[in-house]
């Protein structure tokens, strides 16, 4: 078994924490195919992401106190096993409702990795060291989202979207074995907390009243919600709107994850000569610049793949600098309640992310409804031709006497189909008059006609 301060322990903790991002990033390329197979719209498919975040947030409030009482390892192993069972349920789902339910159960198990991984880092290192280790852990963990969409796109294109969830279930089982036999228990026995309701509420009240914790946590939640808003709509924008092939989606996604890794490594390098708050401010400036650039390009109607990827990569650089500092700062004042503090941090973070995803879903539904209404108005206006109903009659040239027919075929432009028009509504044709000399003189007065025909 490895030592707590070993590099391999940090790598294994990063792999355990990466289960959360893998569960969202690996099946992003499969979202359009899931909607097509189940015959559902974008809004229902995006519920598999939003409700996953809701379950992820709720479960952290349970995992944190349980880990403070029984230790980090038992809760983490149990979470991985539950995640694997729920992943099999997702792969076997026959409708969108079953998939959403299994995704919720998947979130309950998957929350154990991130929340207890952060708590384990706080158990092992001091606050200043924890900021650097969390940045290194985040950069290692970012390798999983970098390759996850590529693997997910290849699995979806070759074996279907169910294979993505089977792969996630297998990864969770492997991590359960690794944590059980490869990592020692990081929590000290004297730091164990009681599971009484009064004690839990008192701990959460103490944590929530800490101004430093609130400041770092809200900053973390806001920047993470911006990241999740992009994730929830990225596959539809890149694949459906911009026409990126499913198997190439992961390559573009890797460019954005590379920005996150650059931000993490920059944070580690700057940590040698700057305090964490200074790194935090610089990261926020870069993130705001990236988000503003994407908004300007979108409002200018610059519809190009790189108009999305490059600003988001800049935003990810800032995110990679901000998130490790906010995590370390939020847990700094609670060495004996690191599990509960990490749980509350994760709950607020995931609640904000779920709200951002719901807002993105509502905006997408409103945009599609507005486009549908405008299309209907345009069709009605074009059909009426300036508010006038026009019905063009089609006479049957093969009939010897079309006037004796009771009905005729016509085209109604508003209905775009042929209809029957009753005979009394059709314009009647006047029979041509004979063109002889007597009929030609008919309009003349009687006296002139008689004068003209009088013999000389």
C-alpha positions in Angstrom: 0.0 0.0 0.0 1.3 3.5 -0.9 2.2 6.2 1.5 -0.1 9.3 1.8 2.4 11.8 0.5 3.5 9.6 -2.4 3.1 11.0 -5.9 1.2 7.9 -6.9 -1.3 8.5 -4.1 -2.0 11.9 -5.7 -2.4 10.3 -9.1 -4.8 7.7 -7.8 -6.8 10.4 -6.0 -7.0 12.4 -9.2 -8.2 9.3 -11.0 -10.9 8.8 -8.3 -12.0 12.5 -8.5 -12.0 12.3 -12.4 -15.1 9.9 -12.2 -17.3 13.0 -11.8 -16.2 14.8 -15.0 -16.0 11.5 -16.9 -19.7 10.9 -16.2 -20.6 14.2 -17.9 -17.9 14.6 -20.6 -17.7 11.1 -21.9 -21.3 10.9 -23.1 -21.6 14.4 -24.4 -21.1 13.2 -28.1 -24.0 10.7 -27.5 -26.6 13.3 -26.6 -27.9 13.9 -30.2 -28.1 10.1 -30.8 -29.9 9.5 -27.5 -32.5 12.1 -28.4 -32.9 10.5 -31.9 -33.3 6.9 -30.5 -35.8 7.9 -27.9 -37.6 10.4 -30.1 -37.3 13.2 -27.6 -36.3 16.9 -27.9 -33.1 18.6 -26.8 -34.7 19.8 -23.5 -35.5 16.3 -22.3 -32.1 15.0 -23.2 -30.4 17.9 -21.3 -32.4 16.8 -18.2 -30.0 13.9 -18.0 -27.3 16.4 -17.3 -29.2 18.8 -15.1 -30.7 16.1 -12.8 -27.3 14.5 -12.6 -26.0 17.7 -11.1 -29.0 17.9 -8.7 -28.3 14.4 -7.5 -24.6 15.1 -7.3 -25.2 18.1 -5.2 -27.6 16.4 -2.8 -25.5 13.3 -2.3 -22.5 15.4 -1.3 -24.3 16.6 1.8 -24.7 13.0 2.8 -21.2 11.7 1.8 -19.4 14.4 3.7 -20.8 13.7 7.2 -20.6 10.0 6.6 -16.9 10.3 5.7 -16.3 12.4 8.7 -17.7 9.7 10.9 -16.5 6.4 9.2 -13.5 7.6 7.2 -12.9 8.4 3.5 -12.3 4.9 2.1 -15.5 3.0 3.0 -17.7 5.8 1.6 -15.7 6.2 -1.5 -15.8 2.4 -2.3 -19.5 2.2 -1.7 -20.1 5.2 -4.0 -18.1 3.6 -6.8 -20.1 0.4 -6.5 -23.4 2.3 -6.7 -22.1 4.2 -9.7 -21.3 1.0 -11.5 -24.8 -0.5 -10.9 -26.5 2.7 -12.1 -24.3 2.8 -15.2 -25.5 -0.7 -16.2 -29.1 0.6 -15.7 -28.3 3.6 -18.0 -27.0 1.2 -20.7 -30.2 -0.9 -20.5 -32.6 2.0 -20.4 -35.5 1.7 -22.9 -36.9 5.2 -22.6 -35.7 8.7 -21.6 -37.5 8.5 -18.2 -35.5 5.4 -17.2 -32.3 7.0 -18.4 -33.0 10.1 -16.3 -33.7 8.0 -13.2 -30.5 5.9 -13.6 -28.5 9.1 -14.2 -29.8 10.4 -10.9 -28.7 7.2 -9.1 -25.4 7.4 -10.9 -24.9 10.9 -9.5 -25.5 9.6 -5.9 -22.6 7.2 -6.3 -20.3 9.4 -8.4 -20.3 12.3 -5.8 -18.2 10.3 -3.4 -15.0 10.6 -5.6 -14.8 14.4 -5.9 -16.0 15.3 -2.4 -13.8 12.8 -0.5 -10.8 13.4 -2.8 -10.7 17.1 -1.8 -11.2 16.1 1.8 -8.3 13.6 1.6 -6.0 16.3 0.3 -6.9 18.6 3.2 -6.3 15.7 5.6 -2.8 15.1 4.3 -1.5 18.7 3.5 -1.5 22.1 5.1 -3.7 24.9 3.4 -0.7 26.4 1.5 0.5 23.0 0.3 -3.1 21.9 -0.5 -3.5 24.7 -3.0 -0.5 23.5 -5.0 -1.5 19.8 -4.7 -5.0 20.6 -5.8 -3.7 22.4 -8.8 -1.5 19.4 -9.7 -4.4 17.1 -9.0 -6.7 19.2 -11.2 -4.1 19.1 -14.1 -3.8 15.3 -13.9 -7.6 15.0 -13.6 -8.1 17.2 -16.6 -6.5 14.5 -18.8 -9.6 12.4 -18.4 -12.0 15.0 -19.8 -9.5 15.7 -22.6 -9.8 12.2 -23.9 -13.3 11.3 -22.6 -15.2 13.0 -25.5 -13.0 11.4 -28.0 -13.5 8.0 -26.5 -17.2 8.6 -26.1 -17.5 9.8 -29.7 -15.7 6.7 -31.0 -17.8 4.4 -28.9 -21.0 6.1 -29.9 -20.2 6.0 -33.6 -19.1 2.3 -33.5 -21.1 0.6 -30.8 -23.9 3.0 -29.9 -24.4 5.2 -26.8 -25.0 2.3 -24.4 -21.4 1.3 -24.7 -20.4 4.7 -23.1 -22.2 3.8 -19.9 -20.8 0.3 -19.8 -17.3 1.8 -20.0 -18.1 4.2 -17.2 -19.3 1.3 -15.0 -16.2 -0.7 -15.6 -14.0 2.3 -14.7 -15.9 2.7 -11.4 -15.3 -0.9 -10.5 -11.6 -0.6 -11.2 -11.4 2.5 -9.0 -13.2 0.7 -6.2 -10.6 -2.0 -6.2 -7.7 0.5 -6.4 -9.0 2.6 -3.5 -9.6 -0.5 -1.4 -6.1 -2.0 -1.8 -3.9 0.9 -2.9 -4.6 4.0 -0.8 -4.4 4.1 3.0 -7.0 5.9 5.1 -6.1 9.6 5.2 -8.3 10.6 8.1 -6.9 10.7 11.6 -9.0 8.8 14.2 -9.2 11.8 16.5 -10.9 13.9 13.8 -13.9 11.6 13.5 -17.2 13.5 14.0 -20.6 12.4 15.4 -23.5 11.5 13.2 -26.2 13.1 15.4 -28.5 15.4 13.6 -27.8 18.2 16.1 -24.0 17.8 15.5 -24.4 17.8 11.8 -26.5 20.9 11.7 -24.1 22.7 14.1 -21.2 21.8 11.9 -22.9 23.1 8.7 -24.0 26.2 10.5 -20.4 26.9 11.6 -19.1 26.4 8.1 -21.9 28.5 6.4 -21.3 31.4 8.8 -17.6 31.7 7.8 -17.2 34.7 5.5 -14.0 33.3 3.9 -15.7 30.0 3.1 -18.7 31.8 1.5 -16.5 34.1 -0.6 -14.4 31.3 -2.0 -17.4 29.0 -2.5 -19.5 31.5 -4.4 -16.6 32.4 -6.7 -16.1 28.7 -7.3 -19.8 28.1 -8.0 -20.2 31.0 -10.4 -17.2 30.1 -12.6 -18.2 26.4 -12.5 -21.7 27.3 -13.6 -20.4 29.1 -16.6 -18.3 26.0 -17.5 -21.3 23.7 -17.1 -23.6 26.0 -19.2 -21.1 25.5 -22.0 -20.9 21.8 -21.5 -24.7 21.3 -21.5 -25.0 22.9 -25.0 -21.6 22.2 -26.6 -22.5 19.0 -28.4 -25.7 20.5 -29.9 -23.9 23.7 -31.0 -20.8 21.9 -32.4 -22.4 18.8 -33.9 -26.0 19.9 -34.8 -25.5 23.6 -35.6 -21.9 23.8 -36.8 -21.8 20.4 -38.4 -18.8 18.9 -36.5 -18.7 15.0 -37.0 -19.4 13.1 -33.8 -16.0 11.3 -33.9 -14.2 14.7 -34.2 -16.0 16.3 -31.3 -13.5 15.1 -28.8 -10.6 16.7 -30.7 -12.2 20.1 -30.4 -13.1 19.4 -26.8 -9.4 18.5 -26.1 -8.4 22.0 -27.2 -10.6 23.5 -24.4 -9.3 21.0 -21.8 -5.7 21.9 -22.8 -6.6 25.5 -21.8 -7.6 24.1 -18.4 -4.4 22.2 -18.0 -2.4 25.3 -18.9 -4.3 27.3 -16.2 -3.5 24.6 -13.6 0.2 24.5 -14.4 0.3 28.3 -14.5 -1.3 28.3 -11.1 1.4 26.0 -9.8 4.2 28.1 -11.2 2.8 31.4 -9.9 2.3 29.8 -6.5 6.1 30.0 -5.9 6.0 33.8 -5.8 2.4 34.8 -5.4 -0.2 34.2 -2.7 -3.3 32.3 -3.7 -5.6 35.3 -3.7 -3.4 37.1 -6.3 -3.5 34.0 -8.5 -7.3 34.0 -8.1 -7.7 37.6 -9.3 -5.6 37.0 -12.4 -7.5 33.9 -13.2 -10.8 35.7 -12.9 -9.7 38.5 -15.3 -8.7 35.9 -17.9 -12.0 34.0 -17.5 -14.1 37.2 -17.9 -12.1 38.1 -21.0 -12.8 34.7 -22.6 -16.5 34.8 -21.8 -16.9 38.3 -23.1 -15.1 37.5 -26.3 -17.4 34.6 -27.0 -20.4 36.8 -26.3 -19.2 39.5 -28.7 -18.6 36.9 -31.5 -22.0 35.4 -31.0 -23.8 38.7 -31.0 -21.8 39.6 -34.2 -23.2 36.4 -35.8 -19.7 34.9 -36.3 -20.8 31.3 -36.7 -17.5 29.3 -36.9 -16.1 26.4 -34.9 -13.0 28.4 -33.8 -15.2 31.3 -32.8 -16.5 29.0 -30.1 -13.3 26.9 -29.3 -10.7 29.7 -28.8 -12.8 31.9 -26.5 -13.8 28.9 -24.4 -10.1 27.8 -24.2 -9.2 31.2 -22.9 -12.1 30.9 -20.3 -10.7 27.5 -19.3 -7.3 28.9 -18.7 -8.8 31.3 -16.1 -11.0 28.5 -14.7 -7.8 26.3 -14.2 -6.3 29.1 -12.2 -9.4 29.9 -10.1 -10.8 26.5 -9.1 -7.8 25.1 -7.1 -7.4 28.4 -5.2 -11.1 28.6 -4.2 -11.1 24.9 -3.1 -8.1 25.3 -0.9 -9.3 28.6 0.5 -12.7 27.2 1.3 -11.3 24.2 3.3 -8.5 26.1 5.0 -10.3 26.9 8.2 -11.8 23.4 8.8 -9.2 20.8 9.3 -11.4 18.7 11.6 -14.5 19.1 9.4 -13.0 18.8 5.9 -15.6 16.3 4.7 -18.5 18.5 5.7 -16.9 21.6 4.3 -16.1 19.9 1.1 -19.6 18.5 0.9 -21.2 22.0 1.4 -18.7 23.4 -1.2 -19.7 20.7 -3.7 -23.4 21.2 -3.0 -23.4 24.9 -3.7 -21.2 24.3 -6.8 -23.4 21.7 -8.3 -26.6 23.5 -7.5 -25.3 26.6 -9.3 -24.3 24.3 -12.2 -27.8 22.7 -12.3 -29.4 26.1 -12.4 -27.1 27.2 -15.3 -28.1 24.0 -17.2 -31.8 24.6 -16.5 -31.4 28.2 -17.7 -29.7 27.0 -20.9 -32.5 24.4 -21.4 -35.2 27.0 -20.9 -33.5 29.4 -23.3 -33.2 26.7 -25.9 -36.9 25.8 -25.6 -37.9 29.5 -25.8 -35.8 30.1 -28.9 -37.2 27.1 -30.7 -40.8 28.0 -29.8 -40.2 31.6 -31.1 -38.7 30.3 -34.3 -41.7 28.0 -34.8 -44.2 30.8 -34.3 -42.3 33.1 -36.7 -42.3 30.4 -39.3 -46.0 29.9 -38.9 -46.7 33.6 -39.3 -44.5 33.7 -42.4 -46.3 30.8 -43.9 -49.7 32.3 -43.3 -48.7 35.7 -44.8 -47.2 34.0 -47.9 -50.3 31.8 -48.3 -52.7 34.7 -48.1 -50.7 36.9 -50.5 -51.3 40.1 -48.7 -54.3 39.0 -46.6 -56.3 37.9 -49.7 -57.4 34.3 -50.2 -56.6 33.1 -53.7 -58.0 29.9 -55.1 -56.8 29.1 -58.7 -59.3 27.0 -60.6 -58.0 24.2 -62.8 -60.3 23.4 -65.7 -60.4 19.9 -67.1 -59.3 20.4 -70.7 -60.3 16.8 -71.6 -63.9 17.3 -70.7 -66.2 18.2 -73.6 -68.3 20.6 -71.5 -66.6 21.8 -68.3 -69.6 23.9 -67.3 -71.8 20.9 -66.7 -69.4 19.5 -64.1 -70.6 19.8 -60.5 -67.1 20.3 -59.1 -63.7 21.4 -60.2 -60.2 20.8 -58.9 -58.4 23.8 -57.3 -55.3 24.6 -55.3 -55.6 26.3 -51.9 -52.2 28.1 -51.3 -52.8 28.1 -47.5 -53.4 24.4 -47.2 -50.8 23.4 -49.9 -53.1 20.8 -51.4 -55.8 20.3 -54.0 -59.4 20.8 -53.0 -62.8 20.5 -54.6 -64.6 23.7 -55.5 -68.4 23.6 -56.0 -69.7 24.7 -59.4 -71.6 27.7 -58.1 -68.3 29.2 -56.8 -66.4 28.7 -60.0 -66.3 31.5 -62.5 -68.6 30.7 -65.5 -67.4 30.9 -69.0 -69.4 32.9 -71.6 -70.0 31.1 -74.9 -68.4 32.9 -77.8 -70.9 34.7 -80.2 -71.0 33.9 -83.9 -68.9 36.2 -86.0 -71.2 36.8 -89.0 -72.2 40.2 -90.6 -75.6 40.3 -89.0 -74.3 39.8 -85.5 -71.6 42.3 -86.1 -74.2 45.0 -86.9 -76.2 44.1 -83.8 -75.0 47.1 -81.7 -76.2 49.6 -84.4 -79.6 51.3 -84.2 -82.4 49.6 -86.1 -82.8 52.5 -88.6 -79.1 52.3 -89.6 -79.2 48.6 -89.9 -82.2 48.8 -92.2 -80.6 51.6 -94.2 -77.4 49.7 -94.8 -79.3 46.6 -96.1 -81.7 48.7 -98.2 -81.3 47.8 -101.9 -80.0 50.6 -104.1 
